[in-house]
Amino acid sequence: MTATAGPRELLPAGVDPLSARRKWRAIAIATVLLVPAFWALIFGLVTVATEGSQEAVAAGAAIAFGLSVIPVAFLVVALLSAHPHAPGVVVRAAGLCLLVGIPASAVAGDAVTGLVAGIGAGGALALRPEPDQGWRPRALGVLVASAYTFALARVAGSAVLFPAPVFALTCLGLADHLAGWHRRP
């Protein structure tokens, strides 16, 4: 094995770049999985924050559902993008999702921004790396998507809940596309 995408991402020698069709298929299918999980998490978190103990069971079930679907979406991204280390990278992606999402939610003061940041960071790890491309374009994409979500949450209020699940993984495909476009001679 040789390192072609950076010191932390090992790809087998001779791996071709991921086709745009395959990448966007992985992103689209995982996004469809993430939408109900995202909304369930938001419902659960808002219910816990606003209601009394009467709705705690429903809120807990919604949070558990949302948290259990996110790793499945990472697995879908890893498998459909043909990541060579799919099972292991899903565990790391879920951990990175928590490590990025929780502090982002705390800093932003809202759960939506933290979810977009966390899922985007985990997705960046789960999506097969491009040869000769480091982690920076995807990290910048996640940062832009998170900042956009933060701004939308302040301007549009709860209306951000409808498009926000799409931002988390779409930013990765756009970042890879722009980085590849920038690298072309």
C-alpha positions in Angstrom: 0.0 0.0 0.0 1.2 3.5 -0.7 0.0 6.8 0.6 -1.6 8.8 -2.2 -4.1 11.1 -0.5 -2.0 12.1 2.6 -0.3 10.6 5.5 -3.4 9.3 7.2 -5.3 8.0 4.2 -3.9 4.8 2.8 -5.2 3.7 -0.6 -4.1 0.7 -2.6 -1.6 1.5 -5.3 -3.2 2.2 -8.6 -6.6 3.3 -7.2 -8.5 5.3 -9.8 -10.3 8.5 -8.7 -13.9 8.0 -7.6 -16.3 8.7 -10.5 -18.5 11.7 -10.0 -21.6 9.5 -10.6 -20.6 7.0 -7.9 -19.7 9.7 -5.4 -23.0 11.6 -5.9 -24.9 8.3 -5.7 -23.3 7.6 -2.3 -24.0 11.1 -1.1 -27.6 11.1 -2.3 -28.5 7.7 -0.8 -26.9 8.5 2.5 -28.6 11.9 2.6 -32.0 10.2 2.1 -31.1 8.1 5.2 -30.0 11.1 7.2 -33.0 13.3 6.7 -35.3 11.3 9.1 -32.5 10.8 11.5 -31.7 14.5 11.5 -35.3 15.5 12.1 -35.7 12.9 14.8 -32.6 14.2 16.6 -33.9 17.7 16.4 -37.4 16.7 17.6 -35.8 14.8 20.5 -33.5 17.6 21.5 -36.1 20.3 21.3 -38.6 18.1 23.3 -36.1 17.5 26.0 -35.3 21.2 26.2 -38.8 22.5 26.2 -41.2 19.8 27.6 -41.5 18.3 31.1 -40.8 14.7 31.9 -44.1 13.6 30.2 -42.5 13.5 26.8 -39.1 12.2 27.9 -39.8 8.7 26.5 -40.7 9.9 23.1 -37.8 12.3 23.1 -35.4 9.5 24.1 -36.7 7.2 21.4 -36.3 10.0 18.8 -32.7 10.7 19.9 -31.8 7.0 19.9 -33.3 6.6 16.4 -31.3 9.5 15.1 -28.1 8.5 16.7 -28.4 4.9 15.4 -29.1 5.9 11.8 -26.1 8.2 11.5 -23.5 5.4 11.5 -25.6 3.5 9.0 -25.5 6.5 6.7 -21.7 6.6 7.1 -21.6 2.9 6.3 -23.6 3.5 3.1 -21.2 6.3 2.1 -18.1 4.1 2.7 -19.5 1.1 0.9 -21.0 2.9 -2.1 -17.8 5.0 -2.5 -15.7 1.8 -2.3 -13.7 2.9 0.6 -10.9 0.3 1.1 -11.3 0.3 4.9 -15.1 0.7 5.2 -15.8 -1.0 8.5 -13.1 0.7 10.4 -13.6 4.0 8.9 -17.3 4.0 9.9 -16.3 3.7 13.6 -13.9 6.5 13.2 -16.4 8.6 11.3 -19.0 8.2 14.1 -16.4 9.2 16.7 -15.4 12.2 14.7 -19.1 13.1 14.2 -19.4 13.4 18.0 -16.0 15.1 18.5 -16.9 17.8 16.0 -20.7 18.0 16.5 -20.9 18.4 20.2 -18.4 21.3 20.5 -19.9 22.9 17.3 -23.4 22.8 18.9 -22.0 24.3 22.1 -20.2 27.1 20.3 -23.1 27.9 17.9 -25.8 27.6 20.6 -28.0 25.5 18.4 -28.2 21.8 17.6 -28.7 22.2 13.8 -25.3 23.7 13.2 -23.6 21.0 15.3 -25.4 18.3 13.5 -24.3 19.6 10.1 -20.7 20.0 11.3 -20.5 16.6 12.9 -22.2 14.7 10.1 -20.1 16.6 7.6 -16.9 15.8 9.4 -17.8 12.1 9.8 -18.9 11.9 6.2 -15.6 13.5 5.1 -13.9 10.5 6.7 -16.3 7.9 5.4 -16.2 9.1 1.8 -13.3 7.5 0.0 -10.5 9.9 -0.3 -9.4 11.2 -3.7 -5.9 10.4 -4.9 -3.6 13.4 -4.5 -6.1 15.3 -2.5 -5.7 16.0 1.2 -8.3 16.6 3.9 -8.4 20.4 3.6 -11.0 20.8 0.8 -13.5 18.6 2.6 -12.8 20.3 5.9 -13.3 23.7 4.3 -16.6 22.4 2.7 -17.8 21.3 6.1 -16.8 24.7 7.6 -18.7 26.6 4.9 -21.8 24.4 5.2 -21.7 24.8 9.0 -21.3 28.6 8.8 -24.2 28.7 6.2 -26.4 26.7 8.5 -25.5 28.9 11.5 -26.4 32.0 9.5 -29.6 30.5 8.2 -30.6 29.5 11.7 -30.3 33.1 12.8 -32.1 34.6 9.7 -34.7 32.0 8.9 -35.2 30.4 12.3 -36.8 27.0 12.2 -37.1 27.0 8.4 -33.4 25.9 8.4 -34.6 22.4 9.5 -35.8 21.6 6.0 -32.6 22.1 4.0 -30.0 21.5 6.7 -29.8 17.7 6.4 -28.8 18.1 2.8 -25.9 20.4 3.6 -23.9 17.9 5.7 -22.9 15.6 2.9 -23.5 17.7 -0.2 -20.7 20.0 0.9 -18.2 17.1 0.5 -19.1 16.4 -3.1 -18.9 20.1 -3.9 -15.6 20.4 -2.1 -14.1 17.5 -4.0 -15.5 18.8 -7.3 -14.0 22.3 -6.8 -10.7 20.8 -5.6 -10.5 18.6 -8.7 -11.5 21.5 -10.9 -8.8 23.7 -9.3 -6.1 21.0 -9.8 -6.8 20.6 -13.5 -4.2 22.2 -15.8 
